[in-house]
Amino acid sequence: MNTIKLKTSLHKTIDTIENIHVLERLKDIVDIIIKNDNADFWDELTDAERAEINLSLLESEVDENLIPHDQVMKQAKQWLTK
């Protein structure tokens, strides 16, 4: 379904709704989706969280800090069985 058909269908569906509470909830949901779709998670992080991520990226460039994939998978299996 293309954008125009989808919008038309959505408009028709909304036009059939008479319950004000349903319309208000629908608007809230759409507003949240639009906000989240346009949001950049980086902008919502604190300075401390950004610094921690940047530090992690720098640390990941040092080979000695890396953990082999099979070891990570072994640990993950242990955590999942707890």
PyMOL commands that set and color helices and strands:
alter all, ss='L'
color gray80, all
select helices_A, chain A and resi 3-15+20-38+41-44+47-60+63-65+69-80
alter helices_A, ss='H'
color red, helices_A
deselect
rebuild
show_as cartoon
